[in-house]
């Protein structure tokens, strides 16, 4: 259903921070979170929920996604989850542009997401931000200082230098994108993270992208469904509804959906259950199909080797993003002598039913 122009309102930009492991991606997010403790509120954002909203001094909001590694980001994109509006690429000024950084840049470009470079650690004596800009120019990425169109800012996530200006650039970029959504319809969005809380059940972090999600809504996400029993913001406060560009954690689904799954609200529970059952069936059929698929050449190769071994793995983790990243790494480990099969992956502890 097309949204009517008069129903559309401006929404906050959704930003993913990416970059090489040691370049200060986490420090930048931590600094933004710490600074964002509203006066009179004790404790910042502590929940490991993979996404959080931030309000700046001028009252404007930004939603941040914290993706564990690019594997999870790729997995989300492979499932067609176009979640991010803007990507901040963190590069350390005292280092070079790493393969992981290039990968992050390529992912963002492939998804058609505008980039903003955060050149970090400029407080270090060995920092050389100009060298980084030169290297970027060599990759055909011209930042504004070099007469290009891409925004970049020198920052220090440790001291907080330049972070405010970086966020202002994010808002400027968002203004150019003219992001809008319709808060009046039923909610749709994407699952960012999901885990099993022993005391409470399955908790999913979702990002509302359109419409407004309300307590008591019946939600279908991937092959899981359920009625929302509780909703919390990134500070752990209980809330009753969440509009577009709001990351929240919800309780009430009957399982842990996968990062990148789309979620929808259904007025009719029966319909949601039928779709979930169909999806489960399809997934089963697909996994059986992928397991049995061996070519003649492959059989010949195995016989020739004679000592071919298979390793079957059941992979469980605390949160879905980590499971995705691990399963991705495992599947790259298969060699001539040994093949790794991931029979089952999921969230939670390993149970007897898995084995």
PLY file of the C-alpha trace (Angstrom):
ply
format ascii 1.0
element vertex 355
property float x
property float y
property float z
element edge 354
property int vertex1
property int vertex2
end_header
0.00 0.00 0.00
1.46 3.34 -1.00
1.69 5.92 1.77
-0.13 9.18 1.22
2.13 12.20 1.14
0.28 13.87 4.04
0.84 10.83 6.30
4.61 10.94 5.90
6.75 12.50 8.62
10.50 12.92 8.90
12.24 10.04 10.62
15.62 9.73 12.29
18.51 8.36 10.21
19.62 4.79 10.89
23.41 4.62 11.02
25.71 1.60 11.00
29.24 2.04 12.33
31.73 -0.17 10.54
35.48 -0.53 10.34
38.53 -2.55 11.27
38.46 -4.22 14.68
41.28 -2.17 16.26
40.41 1.16 14.75
38.08 2.26 17.52
34.63 1.42 16.20
33.53 0.25 19.66
35.16 3.21 21.44
33.26 5.60 19.20
29.94 3.90 19.93
30.77 3.79 23.63
31.60 7.49 23.69
28.36 8.39 21.91
26.39 6.24 24.35
28.10 7.66 27.45
27.65 11.24 26.30
24.03 10.50 25.66
23.02 9.98 29.24
20.19 12.45 29.65
20.66 14.72 32.64
19.25 13.19 35.82
19.28 9.71 34.36
21.69 7.35 36.04
23.55 4.92 33.83
23.72 5.03 30.07
22.79 2.42 27.54
24.08 -0.88 28.80
21.87 -3.46 27.13
23.67 -5.51 24.53
20.83 -5.08 22.11
22.67 -4.32 18.89
20.84 -1.05 18.29
20.07 2.13 20.18
18.61 5.56 19.69
20.53 8.70 20.58
19.13 12.21 21.09
21.45 15.15 20.40
21.49 18.50 22.21
19.26 20.06 19.55
16.63 17.36 20.09
17.36 15.52 16.84
17.61 11.75 16.97
19.90 9.18 15.37
19.47 5.40 15.56
22.72 3.44 15.67
23.21 -0.18 14.66
26.12 -1.99 16.20
26.85 -4.95 13.94
29.23 -7.61 15.24
31.60 -7.94 12.29
30.71 -7.57 8.65
29.56 -11.18 8.42
26.38 -10.30 10.24
25.99 -7.19 8.09
26.42 -9.24 4.91
23.98 -11.85 6.18
21.44 -9.13 6.89
21.95 -7.67 3.45
21.78 -11.08 1.79
18.32 -11.47 3.32
17.34 -8.24 1.66
17.33 -6.19 4.83
17.96 -2.67 3.71
18.26 -1.29 7.18
20.96 1.35 7.10
20.60 4.89 5.75
24.19 6.01 6.38
27.42 4.13 7.13
30.14 5.62 9.31
33.47 4.00 8.44
35.99 4.31 11.27
39.65 4.42 10.20
42.58 4.91 12.59
44.77 7.86 11.63
47.92 6.08 12.84
47.33 3.04 10.66
46.53 2.20 7.06
43.33 1.27 5.27
42.91 -2.38 6.17
41.27 -5.14 4.06
38.43 -5.21 6.59
37.92 -1.47 6.06
37.86 -1.92 2.28
35.34 -4.70 2.71
33.13 -2.42 4.83
33.35 0.31 2.19
32.45 -2.17 -0.56
29.45 -3.47 1.39
28.13 0.03 1.94
28.65 0.98 -1.70
26.99 -2.22 -2.93
23.99 -1.41 -0.75
23.95 2.14 -2.11
24.46 3.60 1.37
26.21 7.00 1.65
29.51 6.92 3.53
30.93 9.22 6.17
34.53 8.64 7.23
35.48 9.03 10.88
39.24 9.32 11.01
39.95 8.26 14.58
42.85 8.46 17.05
43.96 11.91 15.82
45.13 12.65 19.39
48.02 10.19 18.92
51.43 11.68 18.10
51.84 9.23 15.20
48.46 10.15 13.69
48.46 11.20 10.06
44.89 11.85 8.93
46.07 13.37 5.63
47.74 10.09 4.67
44.41 8.30 5.18
42.60 10.85 3.00
45.29 10.39 0.35
44.83 6.61 0.46
41.05 7.07 0.16
41.60 9.34 -2.85
43.69 6.53 -4.33
40.63 4.28 -3.99
38.56 6.87 -5.85
36.92 8.08 -2.64
37.38 11.84 -2.51
36.55 13.46 0.82
35.40 17.09 0.97
38.86 18.41 1.99
40.15 16.91 -1.24
37.46 18.50 -3.37
35.19 15.48 -3.31
31.65 14.92 -2.09
32.21 12.43 0.73
32.00 13.77 4.28
34.80 12.95 6.67
35.81 14.18 10.10
38.91 13.83 12.28
37.94 12.53 15.70
39.28 11.00 18.86
36.83 8.52 20.33
38.96 8.47 23.48
38.78 12.18 24.27
35.56 12.86 22.35
37.27 15.38 20.07
35.21 16.02 16.93
32.50 13.48 17.75
29.81 16.15 18.04
30.79 17.57 14.63
30.78 14.05 13.17
27.19 13.57 14.35
26.26 16.96 12.87
27.60 15.72 9.54
25.44 12.61 9.92
22.36 14.82 10.36
23.39 16.93 7.37
23.70 13.79 5.23
20.31 12.64 6.55
18.72 15.95 5.53
19.91 15.41 1.96
18.38 11.92 1.98
15.03 13.39 3.10
14.05 10.31 5.11
10.34 9.86 5.71
8.00 7.24 7.10
4.32 6.86 7.91
3.73 6.39 11.66
-0.02 5.82 11.33
0.01 2.34 9.76
0.76 -1.03 11.39
4.43 -1.54 12.03
7.00 -3.16 9.75
10.71 -3.42 10.28
13.73 -5.65 10.70
15.16 -7.90 13.39
18.62 -6.76 14.47
19.44 -9.29 17.17
17.75 -12.05 19.16
18.67 -14.08 22.21
17.22 -16.34 24.86
16.95 -14.84 28.32
16.66 -17.74 30.76
14.24 -15.98 33.05
12.07 -14.19 30.52
12.11 -16.06 27.22
13.14 -15.00 23.74
14.06 -11.33 23.46
14.39 -9.78 20.02
15.83 -6.39 19.21
13.89 -4.96 16.32
14.09 -1.74 14.40
10.73 -0.22 13.50
11.09 1.15 9.97
7.52 2.10 9.16
4.33 2.48 11.17
4.06 2.27 14.95
4.56 -0.91 16.94
2.28 -1.19 19.98
2.19 -3.37 23.05
-0.15 -6.32 22.42
0.42 -6.36 18.64
0.67 -9.81 17.07
4.03 -10.01 15.31
5.45 -12.40 12.72
9.24 -12.34 12.27
10.78 -14.95 9.99
9.30 -18.26 11.12
8.51 -17.05 14.65
5.43 -15.27 15.90
3.73 -14.12 19.07
1.97 -11.33 20.88
4.17 -8.57 22.27
4.09 -8.90 26.06
6.70 -6.25 26.81
8.65 -3.57 24.97
11.77 -1.81 26.23
13.95 0.97 24.87
17.75 0.79 24.92
17.82 2.08 28.50
15.65 -0.77 29.69
12.60 1.46 30.22
9.25 -0.11 29.52
7.42 1.58 26.64
3.96 1.16 25.12
4.66 2.06 21.50
7.52 2.75 19.12
7.44 4.79 15.90
9.68 4.71 12.80
13.50 4.54 13.26
13.11 3.33 16.84
15.19 0.37 18.03
13.48 -1.60 20.81
13.62 -5.01 22.41
10.42 -7.03 22.41
9.32 -10.04 24.42
6.65 -12.50 23.33
7.90 -14.31 20.21
7.97 -18.11 20.38
11.61 -18.34 19.26
14.66 -16.35 18.25
14.28 -14.94 14.72
17.39 -14.44 12.60
19.13 -11.08 12.25
17.83 -9.51 9.06
14.39 -11.14 9.20
11.60 -8.72 8.36
8.80 -8.39 10.88
5.14 -7.56 10.26
2.12 -7.01 12.46
-0.98 -9.12 11.79
-4.50 -8.36 12.87
-5.29 -12.03 12.42
-3.29 -14.48 14.56
-4.32 -17.46 12.44
-2.87 -15.93 9.31
0.44 -15.23 11.05
0.63 -18.82 12.32
-0.07 -20.24 8.85
2.67 -18.15 7.25
5.11 -19.14 10.02
4.32 -22.83 9.48
4.83 -22.47 5.71
8.18 -20.75 6.24
9.36 -23.46 8.64
8.42 -26.11 6.07
10.29 -24.25 3.31
13.41 -23.86 5.44
13.43 -27.58 6.24
13.13 -28.47 2.57
15.90 -26.06 1.65
18.35 -27.36 4.25
17.75 -30.97 3.18
18.30 -29.97 -0.43
21.57 -28.17 0.27
22.94 -31.09 2.31
22.43 -33.75 -0.37
23.73 -31.74 -3.31
26.92 -33.53 -4.48
28.18 -33.52 -8.07
29.72 -36.53 -9.83
33.08 -34.81 -9.92
32.85 -34.33 -6.17
32.13 -38.04 -5.58
35.09 -38.92 -7.79
37.32 -36.56 -5.85
36.23 -38.08 -2.55
36.88 -41.63 -3.74
40.29 -40.62 -5.10
41.26 -39.14 -1.75
40.00 -42.19 0.08
40.51 -40.58 3.46
37.75 -38.00 3.19
36.27 -36.93 6.49
33.19 -34.95 7.38
32.71 -32.93 10.52
29.13 -32.26 11.54
28.65 -29.27 13.80
25.76 -28.03 15.89
26.31 -24.35 16.52
24.55 -22.41 19.27
25.38 -18.97 20.58
24.07 -16.30 22.93
22.96 -13.85 20.26
22.11 -14.35 16.62
24.72 -11.96 15.24
27.52 -14.01 16.79
26.04 -17.28 15.48
25.95 -15.83 11.95
29.56 -14.65 12.15
30.75 -18.04 13.48
28.84 -20.12 10.98
30.26 -17.95 8.22
33.80 -18.57 9.47
33.19 -22.32 9.85
31.86 -22.69 6.33
35.08 -21.12 5.02
37.15 -23.78 6.84
36.22 -26.74 4.61
39.31 -28.13 2.84
40.14 -30.99 0.45
40.48 -33.47 3.33
37.67 -32.38 5.55
34.24 -30.98 4.96
32.43 -29.04 7.63
28.65 -29.34 7.75
26.65 -27.11 10.02
23.63 -29.29 10.68
21.83 -26.88 12.92
22.44 -23.38 14.18
20.41 -21.38 16.64
20.32 -19.27 19.75
20.44 -20.57 23.32
22.09 -23.47 25.11
22.55 -26.84 23.39
19.60 -29.02 24.33
18.94 -32.75 24.03
16.53 -32.15 21.16
19.39 -30.60 19.14
21.49 -33.72 19.55
0 1
1 2
2 3
3 4
4 5
5 6
6 7
7 8
8 9
9 10
10 11
11 12
12 13
13 14
14 15
15 16
16 17
17 18
18 19
19 20
20 21
21 22
22 23
23 24
24 25
25 26
26 27
27 28
28 29
29 30
30 31
31 32
32 33
33 34
34 35
35 36
36 37
37 38
38 39
39 40
40 41
41 42
42 43
43 44
44 45
45 46
46 47
47 48
48 49
49 50
50 51
51 52
52 53
53 54
54 55
55 56
56 57
57 58
58 59
59 60
60 61
61 62
62 63
63 64
64 65
65 66
66 67
67 68
68 69
69 70
70 71
71 72
72 73
73 74
74 75
75 76
76 77
77 78
78 79
79 80
80 81
81 82
82 83
83 84
84 85
85 86
86 87
87 88
88 89
89 90
90 91
91 92
92 93
93 94
94 95
95 96
96 97
97 98
98 99
99 100
100 101
101 102
102 103
103 104
104 105
105 106
106 107
107 108
108 109
109 110
110 111
111 112
112 113
113 114
114 115
115 116
116 117
117 118
118 119
119 120
120 121
121 122
122 123
123 124
124 125
125 126
126 127
127 128
128 129
129 130
130 131
131 132
132 133
133 134
134 135
135 136
136 137
137 138
138 139
139 140
140 141
141 142
142 143
143 144
144 145
145 146
146 147
147 148
148 149
149 150
150 151
151 152
152 153
153 154
154 155
155 156
156 157
157 158
158 159
159 160
160 161
161 162
162 163
163 164
164 165
165 166
166 167
167 168
168 169
169 170
170 171
171 172
172 173
173 174
174 175
175 176
176 177
177 178
178 179
179 180
180 181
181 182
182 183
183 184
184 185
185 186
186 187
187 188
188 189
189 190
190 191
191 192
192 193
193 194
194 195
195 196
196 197
197 198
198 199
199 200
200 201
201 202
202 203
203 204
204 205
205 206
206 207
207 208
208 209
209 210
210 211
211 212
212 213
213 214
214 215
215 216
216 217
217 218
218 219
219 220
220 221
221 222
222 223
223 224
224 225
225 226
226 227
227 228
228 229
229 230
230 231
231 232
232 233
233 234
234 235
235 236
236 237
237 238
238 239
239 240
240 241
241 242
242 243
243 244
244 245
245 246
246 247
247 248
248 249
249 250
250 251
251 252
252 253
253 254
254 255
255 256
256 257
257 258
258 259
259 260
260 261
261 262
262 263
263 264
264 265
265 266
266 267
267 268
268 269
269 270
270 271
271 272
272 273
273 274
274 275
275 276
276 277
277 278
278 279
279 280
280 281
281 282
282 283
283 284
284 285
285 286
286 287
287 288
288 289
289 290
290 291
291 292
292 293
293 294
294 295
295 296
296 297
297 298
298 299
299 300
300 301
301 302
302 303
303 304
304 305
305 306
306 307
307 308
308 309
309 310
310 311
311 312
312 313
313 314
314 315
315 316
316 317
317 318
318 319
319 320
320 321
321 322
322 323
323 324
324 325
325 326
326 327
327 328
328 329
329 330
330 331
331 332
332 333
333 334
334 335
335 336
336 337
337 338
338 339
339 340
340 341
341 342
342 343
343 344
344 345
345 346
346 347
347 348
348 349
349 350
350 351
351 352
352 353
353 354
